[in-house]
Amino acid sequence: MIFFGQSPFQVVEAVYPGIFKPWQFAHVPMNCWKNEKYIREAMDHFLFKQLHYSSYEEAFLKLKKNHFTDFQLTGLFQMAFDSRMNNVKEWIKMEVMDI
């Protein structure tokens, strides 16, 4: 494990390259939630695959803080959005503008 910097993700990535994302692990790698790509991937999976929202607009209206807890994404909520729903809403607004 020392070869992989004590990272379970790095071990899995070495065996199954490109199959899993770092944010899919219970213990995400350090600085994972500072990476915009990982935040977007995790949020898109969360909003559209897990919560089954059809659009960012729907997510903006319906998403609640407890959804992050219910789907074990408190790390994402805490680290990427500083535990503030206002920050989540701002992120969603920015994604809508990028479309």
C-alpha positions as CSV (number, residue, x, y, z in Angstrom):
1,M,0.0,0.0,0.0
2,I,2.9,2.3,0.6
3,F,3.5,2.1,-3.2
4,F,0.1,3.8,-3.7
5,G,0.5,6.5,-1.0
6,Q,-1.9,4.8,1.4
7,S,-4.7,5.4,-1.2
8,P,-7.3,2.7,-1.7
9,F,-8.4,4.6,-4.9
10,Q,-4.9,4.4,-6.3
11,V,-4.8,0.6,-5.7
12,V,-8.2,0.1,-7.4
13,E,-7.1,2.5,-10.3
14,A,-4.0,0.4,-10.9
15,V,-6.1,-2.8,-11.2
16,Y,-9.1,-1.3,-12.9
17,P,-7.9,1.8,-14.8
18,G,-10.6,4.3,-15.6
19,I,-13.5,2.2,-14.2
20,F,-14.0,4.0,-10.9
21,K,-13.9,7.7,-9.9
22,P,-12.2,8.9,-6.8
23,W,-15.4,10.4,-5.5
24,Q,-17.1,7.0,-5.5
25,F,-15.1,5.9,-2.5
26,A,-16.2,6.3,1.2
27,H,-12.9,7.9,1.9
28,V,-12.1,10.2,-1.1
29,P,-8.5,11.0,-1.9
30,M,-7.1,14.2,-0.4
31,N,-8.1,17.3,-2.3
32,C,-10.7,15.4,-4.4
33,W,-13.4,18.0,-3.6
34,K,-11.1,20.9,-4.7
35,N,-11.1,19.4,-8.3
36,E,-13.8,21.1,-10.4
37,K,-14.0,18.0,-12.7
38,Y,-14.7,15.7,-9.8
39,I,-17.2,18.0,-8.3
40,R,-19.1,18.2,-11.6
41,E,-19.0,14.5,-12.1
42,A,-20.2,13.7,-8.6
43,M,-22.9,16.4,-8.7
44,D,-24.2,15.2,-12.1
45,H,-24.3,11.6,-10.9
46,F,-26.0,12.7,-7.7
47,L,-28.6,14.9,-9.3
48,F,-29.4,12.9,-12.4
49,K,-28.6,9.3,-11.6
50,Q,-29.4,9.1,-7.9
51,L,-32.1,11.7,-7.4
52,H,-33.4,11.3,-11.0
53,Y,-33.9,15.1,-11.6
54,S,-34.4,15.9,-15.3
55,S,-32.6,19.2,-15.3
56,Y,-30.5,21.6,-13.2
57,E,-33.6,23.8,-13.0
58,E,-35.5,21.0,-11.3
59,A,-32.5,20.3,-9.0
60,F,-32.3,24.0,-8.1
61,L,-35.9,23.9,-6.9
62,K,-36.0,20.5,-5.2
63,L,-32.6,19.7,-3.8
64,K,-32.3,19.8,0.0
65,K,-29.4,19.5,2.4
66,N,-30.6,16.2,3.7
67,H,-30.2,14.7,0.2
68,F,-26.5,14.9,0.7
69,T,-26.7,13.0,4.0
70,D,-29.2,10.4,2.6
71,F,-26.8,9.5,-0.2
72,Q,-23.7,9.6,1.9
73,L,-22.3,12.7,0.2
74,T,-21.6,14.8,3.3
75,G,-18.0,15.2,2.3
76,L,-19.0,16.7,-1.0
77,F,-21.4,19.1,0.7
78,Q,-18.9,20.1,3.4
79,M,-15.7,20.3,1.4
80,A,-16.9,21.6,-2.0
81,F,-19.8,23.8,-0.8
82,D,-18.7,24.7,2.7
83,S,-21.8,23.1,4.1
84,R,-24.0,25.8,2.6
85,M,-27.0,25.2,0.4
86,N,-26.6,28.8,-1.0
87,N,-23.2,27.6,-2.4
88,V,-24.9,24.6,-3.9
89,K,-27.6,26.8,-5.5
90,E,-24.9,29.1,-6.9
91,W,-23.0,26.1,-8.4
92,I,-26.2,24.9,-10.0
93,K,-26.9,28.4,-11.4
94,M,-23.4,28.4,-12.9
95,E,-24.0,25.0,-14.5
96,V,-27.2,26.2,-16.1
97,M,-25.4,29.2,-17.6
98,D,-22.7,26.9,-19.0
99,I,-25.2,24.8,-21.0
